[in-house]
Amino acid sequence: MRNLLKILTVAVASVMPMAAHAADFPTKPVMIVVPYPPGGNVDSAARIIAPKMGEVLGQPVVIQNRAGAGGMIAAQYVMGSNADGYTLFMAANGPLLFAPMTMKRPDVYDWKKDFAPIGAVSITPMALSVRADLHIDSLQKLLDQVDSKGLLMASPGAGTTNHLAAELLMEKSGKQWRIVQYKGNAPAVTSLLGGETAFSFDQISVILPHIKEGIVVPLVVTSDERVPALPDVPTFKEASKLGFQAVTFTGLLAPARTPGDVINAISKALTAALSDKGVQKQFADLGSLTKVTTPAEFKSFLGEIDDTWRPVVQKVDTGR
């Protein structure tokens, strides 16, 4: 009986800290890990929601950038962190769903097993844009010249939606071009603006300022409908018969086995942030839309994106 009581005492003691921790969450700053350098679509989304989430949680929400390996460095860091809600992953299509395949390391992590979805943050269409000094003003002109002029495309990394959209466009158009992979949106756009590359698929939130400056020209957008931020730019459906559509999502996840009440607390803070008119305007100004989901709805959404793009990823030869 004494031994049984000792065992029960130890068991209760081991459970109590977790229960108390979950009930008191948060008692210190919460960190959102971004898989790209500062300045890109994913980084911008994290920095928009962090202040309002911090207000709701009663603790600062800080951003840490961990770029590299198509986003896997950040993903692995979060996956290996304590499952206590204090280290979160600001994910996008590539780093969460496809990087392990495109980087030829499918055993590194599986989003369905290694992460706990919290909620979507934003949905962002892309624009296929070309440097203004090349004087290409339509999708067809770009496709006509990409081979003969050896035009290079900038990509923010293997396995990103940007990269996969280019692969899908090559397949549908029958054209081929070289894709130069960079470590994030910011360095990819820098290469485009600096003349190292000629064109790119970019989230509208990233490329819009440079479109407004007249440095690059948007040829088409990847959404089903025209984008309010670029009302004069046609969709692929309007500009061609290629049947093309692709958007980028951002969303928050925690390490697997994070307590459910902690997930719910973060989800409520995220929902409050995304419901704020000021936050919505910041996203709209960047050409993005906020997307409010429950953890379960976000998990279902991720499954749909995975099912749609996984066959495309499996066909891609990344040269790795």
PyMOL commands that set and color helices and strands:
alter all, ss='L'
color gray80, all
select helices_A, chain A and resi 2-24+41-57+69-79+93-102+111-114+132-134+139-145+161-173+185-193+204-212+236-239+260-274+277-285+295-315
alter helices_A, ss='H'
color red, helices_A
select strands_A, chain A and resi 30-34+61-65+87-92+115-131+152-155+178-181+199-203+216-221+247-255+289-290
alter strands_A, ss='S'
color yellow, strands_A
deselect
rebuild
show_as cartoon
